[in-house]
């Protein structure tokens, strides 16, 4: 507790001084209001583009950050009452007709893609923003940026909306014209300026460049670095902003293990998006169907605890950071994947449970306040002994200082009373959580941190039901360092969150130093260490992991790291190290193991590249050799073929099981056009004795409107006898009202 309090005071001091430092100040870009028509065709023949008001002189971000970009870009912005219009010209050093696009599918991602992106921080908070991007073949992407864009994981490409663009390739440059409806964006009525930045990725010159210079030790989407976009007249939000997205689906499935099946059955439902004022959005859903969402990639689980899988369902993704970013890794008070999953009391397995309806209000109240409120209701399922649940979440966040914020969250899960008597909810079956988080981010992005206190409440309330955490990070051109402390009570139990274990205290630190040599081969390299220790009052130290590392990043974008590790594990419960049903190691025993590891990420600009990870050394009472990775083969933008693989060779003395664990996952992704896609995914996992096939055909017949056919099958690998099978067809359409 003393550590947490001292860290919090230090962060306030850093915030007070560092956030008053010198900001990056550069000339603004003027956006002129127009009353003439613009045709989106990649040809800049309209008079509005004949101007000197262009964003120019892009700065190199990678491989260096000390010079102008080799391949320059210029961008101009104008607007009328309904749209903001963008013209972008991406120059090359000479004639060129080949560009890298990994796919024609919307929402491309990756350093290997050629493309230009436009970032709009419409509330000037340097924390949240909209991003729109286009590649040379006219493929679009749009996303939300949260948490100041400090990490690439802060980019949420699952957000979809309607906007329009065209791209055209010329001999020594390519051009993009785009029109983004103001109804797509959230901003204050009457505002006359936004924070903006633009960046370009060029595969031929292996270059990333930005309009506002960004130090290369930060993310290219870092919102701490931006310039002003000045509108010649204040913006007005006119007309309703309402979108209706109904769907119709047909599905059938069969469970060969239980001998049960469902005939072809129709389903109907839909979502609605309603703009509430200038900056809030109301999302409503009725009988939602997520059958088109891609299946999770399986992993070989050698851990003692639950594995985290990210949320993929569209309804939960807009402004998801307002709910999901409370807490920290493995201490998350809210995890939306808990909604719509329950325990089948007849089998003891977790199964999908129907969501009946839900609503969410989220967004900005003003430049300093954000609000998120959500309520979801699931159905009763008497055949499986499942009682319906009601999930309520309320979060509010206040910006403090320049880029920091403080937030409050409350979560309530209630169980329906199945006796059909009042009260509606079972008074003895609820789970609640309340918490406060402080997120530190200095103006220059060098100091960041997180501090929180959370507490859970249940009918049988017990002591030690709280969690607290403090973390402070420092990042400059050469040094990256962090220090964290957590204290998780033994009765802390957020049932709507992701907290795989409790009853521990944890201290962890990380330090990495980077050299930037003058080299045609190596971009940066350097040593580092990571260490963490977990303990509790009754058992003392239960876990340790200490790592020495050395990392290389090459000019080709490939990466290589070597690690030397020492791990200590105390088993407070019996555990089978192979998870194959063998005789477990006894609780109360402890083990100290040393092992060597390496990590390699190949050059993603190449048509064929691979990633590889290996570990070798001691493992509990025996030893382990692990090799896992992905092979990727890109056939232009028409086909991407990949193979995920994992092999664990575990050798343990009797009476424990030795094991050879295989996981193989080939994937074929075909993009016939910008509107027609086919993805097939196979997974073989001998740890769970399963072969899974998932194939999905998607036809985007209108903007953000799709027709899906999805087929899923599961087999026993030894006999190819079927386990479960399903076929689904789904049609949705996006109406703007």
N, C-alpha and C positions, 0 to 999 in steps of 0.2 A: 504494500500500500504506500509506503514511503517512497519507493522507486517511482510508482505511478504519479504521485503528487509532485515529486521533484521534476519528473519529465514534463508534466503538464505546465508547471511554472516556467521551465526552460523554453517550452514551445511558445508560450505567450510572450516571453522576452524576445525570442527570435522573430515572432510575428510583428511585434511592435516596431522593432528596428529595421528588419529586412524588408518589410512591406513598404517602408518609406524610402527605399533605395531608388536609384535612377532607373526608370523604365526605358525600353527601347522606343525611341521617338523618330518617326519617319514621316515624310509627306503623305497626306491622305489622298484618296481617290475620289473624284467627284462623279456622282451619278446624276445624269441630266434627265429631267422628266420630258417625255416625248408625247406626241399625239399622232405619229405616223405609224403605219403598219410595218411589221418585220416578218419576212418569210424565212422560216428555219430551213435552210438548204445547204449550209456550209459555204455559201458564197456571200462575201461581205460587199454587196452592191447597193445597200441602203445608205442614204446620205448620213444617217446618225453615226455610222462607223467612220466617217471621214472627219476625224477629230484628233487633236493632240492629247486628249485626256485618256491615256492608257497607262495601266500598271506595267512598268518595264523593269529592266535591270534585275532579273531574278538572281538570287544568290545561291551558290552551291551549298547543299546540305550534306551530301555524300558524293564522293569519298572524302572530301575536305569541307571546311566551312569558312575558308578564309579568302575566297575569290568569287568572282562572278561565274555564273553557269556557262559551260561551253555551249550547250544548246539552249538558246534564249527563248523566252516566251513573253507575249504581251497580251493583256486582258483589258477589255473595256466593259462597263456596266451602264445601262440606261434602264428606265422604267416608265410605266404608265399606271393607270388606276388599278389594273388587274394583275400585271406580271412584272417581274424583274427579269431583264434580258441580259445575257452574257455573250460576248464574242471573245474567243481565245484563239490566238495564232501561235502554234508551236513550231519553231524553226529547227532545221537540222543544219549540220555543217556542210552538207552537200546533197546531191540527188539520193533519194531513198524511197523504196516502195514496200519494204518489209517491216512490219511492226509485230511485237509480241502481244498476243491476246490469248490467254489460256483457255478461254471459252467465249461463246456468244451469249451465255446466260447472264441475265441481270445480276448485279451485285458481285462483280468480279473482285478478287482480292489477291494481293501478293506483290512482292517487290519486283517480280519479273514482268509484270504487265506494263505496257506503255499506257499512259493516261494523264489527264489533268483533273485536278480536284479543286472545288470552291468551298471555303469554310465561312459560314455566317454565324457570328456570335451576336444574335439579335437583341440581347439584353445587356450587352457590354459587361458581362460578369466574369469573363475569362475562365469560365467553368463549364458551361454547357453550350453546344453549338449544333447547327445543321451542316451536313456535308453532302455535296452533290458532285458526281464525277462522270466523265465520259472518256472512252478510249477511241483510238483512230477509226475503229469500225462502227462507231455509233452506239456501242453497248453502254448502258447507263448503270450507275449505282447511286444509292442514297443511303445515308446513315445518320445516326445520332452520336454525338461525342459527349461523354460525361467525364466528371472528375478532372477537368482541366486538360484532358488528353495526355496525361502523363505517361500512359502505357498504350501500346497498340491494342490491348484488350479493352480499352475504354471506347473503342469504335464498335458501334452496334449496327451491323449491316442488315439485320432482320427487319428494321423499320422500312415500311413501304409507303409510297404516296405517288400521286399523279403529277408528272411534269413532262416537259417536252424538249427534245434536242435533236440535232443533226450534226454529222461529222463528214468531212470530205478530205481525201488525201491528195496532195499536190506533189510536184516533183521534189521540192526541198523543204516542204512544211506541210502541216495539216491544220485544219480549222474546225472549231466547234462553235455552233450557235445553240443557245439554250434559252428556254422561257420557263420560269418557275412561278406558278401562281402564288400570290400573296396569301391566299387561303390555305396553302400548304404549310406556311410558316406561322410561328407564334412570335408576336412582338407587341410592344406598347403602341397603342393608337396615338398618333401625333409625333412619334419619334422622328428625328432628322439625321440619325447616324447609327451605324452598327460597327462592331469590330469585325474585320475580315482578314483572311489570308488565303493564298492560293499556292498549290504546289504541283509539281510535275515529276513524273517518273519516266525516265528514258532508258530503254533496255540496251540500245546499241552503244551508248557512251557510258553505260553503267552509272548513271547520274540521277540524283534526286536534287531538286532545286525548289526554293521557296521565294515568294515575293518579300515577305518579312524575314530577315535573317534569323535562323534558329541554331543555337549551338548543337553540334552533332552528338553530344552526350544525352540529349533529350529526344523525345519522340517527334516525328515530323508533323504530328497533329497537335503538338503542345499549344494550348490556348493562351499561355502566358505571353506569347509573342504574336502580335497582330498590329494592324494599322486601322485607320478609320476609313469607312465608306460614308461619304457625306451626300445626303439627298438634297437637291436644290429646293424641294418643297416637302413639308412634313408628310409622312405616310398616313393614309387613312384606311382603316379596315371597314370595307363596305360589304353588305349582304351577308346572308347566312352561310356558315361553313358546316355543312352536314353531308356525311357520306353514309350510305347504306350498303352493306355487303352481305346479301343473302346467299345461302347455299342450298343445294339439293344433293343428296348422296344415296347410293345404293350399295349394300354390303352383304356379304355372306361369309360364314366361317365355320370351321369344323375342328373339334378337339378330339384327336384319335386316342388320347390317353384316357379320357373319361367317357368316350363314346357319345358325346353330345355334339349338336350342330345347330346352327341358326339358318333358316332359309333366307333367300334374298329379301331384304327388308329396306324400305325407304326411310330416309331421315331428312328433316328440314330444320333449318335454324339460320342464324346469321348474327352479324355484328353491326353496330352503328358507331360512327364517330361524329361527335357534335362539338363544335367550337363554342366554348362558354366564355364570353368576353374576348379580349384580344389575345390572351395567353394561356387559357386553361382548355383542356380537352376532356370531354366526357366519352368514355368507351363503354358500350353496352354489349352484352352478348346473351343470346338465348339458345339453349341446347347446342353449345359449341361442339364442333367436330374437328379433331386434329389428326385425322387418319393420313393426311398427305405429308405430315412431318416425318423427316428422314429418321430412320432408326439410329440408336446410339451405336457408336463403335465399341465393340466388346474389348475388354482388357483382361489379361491374366492377373487375378487378384491374389497377391501374396501378403497382403496387409491384414492386420487383425481387425480393421475397422471398415466402415462403409466407404465406398468410393463416390466421389462427386461427379455428376454428369450435368452439363449446362442445360438451361432452359432453352427450348427451341420453338415453343408455341407462340404464335404471332401476338395473340391477345395480351400476353404478359410482358411484351418487350418494349413498348413505347414508354419512355420515362422510367424504365425498369430500375435505374440507379437510385431513384427516390426511395424504393423499398429494399432492393437487394444489396445495396452497398453499406447498410448498417452492419456493424461488426467487422470481422476480418476472416481470413481463410480459416476454415474449420471451426469458427465460432460465429456462425451467421444466424441471427434471430429470425430471418424470413427467407424461405426458399420456396419459390412458387411451384416447384415440381411436387411438393407435398399435397397440393390441391388437385383432386381428381385421382388420387391413389389411396387405397385403404387395404385393410387386412381381411382376406377371405377366411372367416372363422372355421370353415369346413376343411380347409387345406393348410392353413397357417401361412399362406403365401401372400405377398403384396400383389394386388391386381388393380386394374383401372376401374374407377368408379365414376359414373356419369355426372357431369356438371350440368345442373339444370339451368342456371342463369347467373349473371354476375354484372357488376358495374364498377367503373373506376373513374375517378376524377383526378386529374394530375396536371401539373404545369406550374406556371409562374403566377403569383399574385401581383408582384411588381418586381423591380430590379433586384430587390434584396430578399424576397420571400418566395419559397416554393412549397407547394402543397400536394400531397398524395393521399387519396382515400379510396379504399377498395372493399367490396363485399362480394363473396362468391358462395353459392349454395350447391351442395352435392345431394344425390338422391339416396333414398333408402333402397336396400337390396336384400330383402328378407331371405332369399334362397342361399345367400352367402353370408348371412349374419351380419350385414353391414348396416350401420345406422348412418343416416345422412349427417353431414357436418356443415356448419356455417362458419366461414372464415371472414374476419374483419381485420383490416389493417388501416392505420392512420399514421401518416408521417408528415412532419413539417420541418422545413430547413430554412435557416436564416444566415445570409451572407454576413460575415464579420471581417473587418479590416479590408485588405485588397482582394484576396482570393480564397480566404478560409471560410468555413461555415460551421454552424452548430445545428444539430438536428435532434428531434424527439420522435420516437416511434412507439406505437402501442399496437399489440397483436392479440386477437381473441379468437379461439377456436371453441365452438360450442357443439354439443352432440344433441341431435333431435331426440326427444322423448317418445319412444315407439309405443307407449301405452295409450296414445291418442287422448291423453288427459292433460290438462294444464298443470304445470307450465309447459310451454312449447319445447323448451330445452331441458335436458337432464341436469338438475342442479349439482349432481355429483360427478359429472364428466365434462370438465372444461379445462382449458389450458390458456393462460394469458401471459403476456410478456410486456414489460415497459422498459425503455432504455433511452439513454442520451449519448450522442456521439459528437466529438469535436474533431473536425478534419482541418489540419494545418496545410497551407500551401502559400509560401511566400511569393512576392511579386516576381522575383527572378527565377522561381522554380527550384532553387537550390535546396531549400529546406521543406520537407513535407512530413506529415505524421498523422497518426490517428490515436484518439483516446476515447474510451467509452466505458459506461457502466450499464449493465442490463440485469434485470431481475425477473424471474418467472413466478407465476402464482397458480396454484391448483387447489382442488377441494381439500385435500389432505396436505395443507401447507407445512413444509418442513424448513429447518434452518439451512443455511449455506446454499441458497437457491439463486445466487447472483454470479455474474461474470464481469471482470474488469480487465482492461487491456490498455497499454500505452506503448506507442512505437514512434521513433524519430528517425528520419532518413535524411542523408546529405548526399548531394550529387553535383559534382562539377566536372570539368573536362578530364581530370585525371583520377579523381577519387569518387567511389560510390561506397557508402557505408550506412549501416542501420543498426539500431539497438531496440529490442522489444521485450516487454514483460507482460505475462498474462496470469490471471488467477481465476480459475474456473471452479465454482463450488460443486460439491458432490451431489447436490440436489438441483442444480441448474438444468432445466429440462424444457427447452423450446421445441415443442412438437411440430411447429410449422417452420422450423429452421433446419439448419444443417450443422450439427455439433456432434460429431461421431463419438466423442468421449468427454467425460467430465472428471471432476475431482483431481485436479492437478494445478501446479504452478509451473510456468515455463519462462525461461529467459533465453533469448536468441540474439545473435549478432552476426553481421556480415561486413566484410571489408574487401574491396577490390581496387587495385591500382592499375591504370592503363597507360601504356606508352604509345605514342603516335610516331612511328619511324618514317623517314623519307624512303619509301620503298615502292616498287612496282608490284610486289607480291602481298605484303602484309599491311593492312590498314591500321590495326591496333592490336596490342597484346598486353598481357599482364598477369600477375599473380593475385591470389586472394585466399580468404578462408571464410568458412561458415561454421557456426557452432550453435547447438541448442541443447538444453538440459531441462528435463521434466521431473518433477518430484511432487509428493504429497506428504501430509503430516504423518500418516500411519505407516507408510512403507519406505519413506525416504526417496532416494533417486530411483526412478522407474525407467527412464529413457535418456539416452545421450546419442548425439550424432555430431562428429567433428570431421570437417572436410578441408583439406588443402587442395587448391585448384590452380590451374594455369589455363588461360583462355587466349585464343587467336581468332581475329576476324580478318578475312582476306579481302583484297580489292575486288575479287569476283563475287562477293557477298556470301561465300561459304564460311563456315565457322567450325572450330575444333577446340575441344576442351579436354583436359585430363584431370582426374580427381584421385586423391588418396583418402580413404574414409575409415573411420573407426566408430562402431556402433555398439551401444550397450542397451540390452532389453531385459526387463524384469516382467515375467508373465504373472499377472494378477488373476488370470483365468487360463485354463488349459487351452492349448492351441496346436493345431495340425499345420506345420510349416508348408505343406504342399497343398492344403485345402482339397485333398482327394479322398477324405474319409478314412485316413489311416489313424494309427494310435497317436493321440496328441501328446505333446510335451506337458508335463505336470505344471499346475499353477504353483507359484512360489519359487520357481527356479529362475536363474538369471544367466545371461550369455553376453560375452563381449567378443565382437567379430571385427576383423579388418578386411577390407576389400579394395580393389583398384577399379576405376571406371574411366570410360571415355565417351564423348558425345561428338558427333559430326553431322553438320547440316550442309548439303551440297549446294552448288551454284544453281539457283532456281531459274536463271535465264536460259539454261541449256534445255534442249528438248528432252534429254534423259538426265535425271539427277536423283539422288537418294539421300536419305537421312539414316543414321546408324547410331545405336547406343549399345554399349556393352559394359557388363560388370563381371568381375571374377574375384573369388576369394572365399572367406569363411561365411557360413550361414548356419546359425544356431549350433547344433552339434556336428555339423558336417560342412559341406562346401557347395557353392553354386557357380554356374557359368550362365550368364544371360546375354542374349543377343536379340535386339529388336530394332525395327525401323520401318521405312517406307521406300519403295521404289516407284518412281514416277516417270511416265513416258507420255509426252505431249505431241500429238500429231496435228500441228497447226492449232487452230481454234476449233476444229471439228471434233476431236476426240482426246480425252484424257484417260489414260489407263494407269492404274496404280495398284500396288500390292502392299498392304500392311502385314507385317509378320512379327512373331515373337516366339522365342525358344528359350526355355528355362531348363537347364540340366541341374537337377538337385540330387545330391548324394548324401544320405543320412544313415548313420549306423542303426542297426535293429535295436528296438522294435519299431522305430518310425519308418514310414514309407519313403523310399527314393522315388523320383518321378522325372519324366521327360514331358514337359508341358508345351504344347504347340498351339499357336493361334495364327491363322492365316486368313487374310481378308482382301481378296482381289476386288477391284471396283472398276467399272467401265462407265464413263460419263460422255455421252454423245450429244452434241449441239448441232442439230441439222440446220437450224436457222436461229435468228434472234427470238423466235416465238415457239420453237418446238425442241424439247429436250427429252432424253431418255437416260436414266441412271439405273444401273444394276449393281448390287452390292452382295457379295458372298462372304460368309464368315464361318470358319471352322474352328471350334474351340474344344480341345479334348479335356480341359479341366472340368467343363460342365457337360461334356459328352453331347455336343450339339453342332449341327450344321444349319445355318440360317441363310435364307435367300430373300432379298427385298429388291423388287424391281418397280420403277416408277416412271410413267410416261406423263409429261406435262406439256400442255398446249396453252400458251398465253394468247388467247384469241382476241383480247382487247386489253388496253392498258390496265395492269394490276388485276386482271380477271383471268381465271384459269380453269382448265378442265384436266382432272387427274385420273389416271388408272393406276392403282397400286396393288401389287400381288406380293404376299408374304408367305413363306413356308419354312418349317422347321423339321429336321430329320435327326434320327440316330445315326451317327457316322458309321458304325460297324455294319448295320443292316440296311441302311437307307429307308428304314420304316418311318413313316410320317408321324409327327407329333401334333402340330397345329398348322392350320392353313387358313388364309383369309384373302378375299378379293374385294376391292373397294373401288367405286367410281364416284367422283365428286366434281360438282360444277359450282363455281361462285362467280359473282359479277359485282363490280365496284360502281355504284351510282353516286355521282356528285349532285347534290340538290342545291 
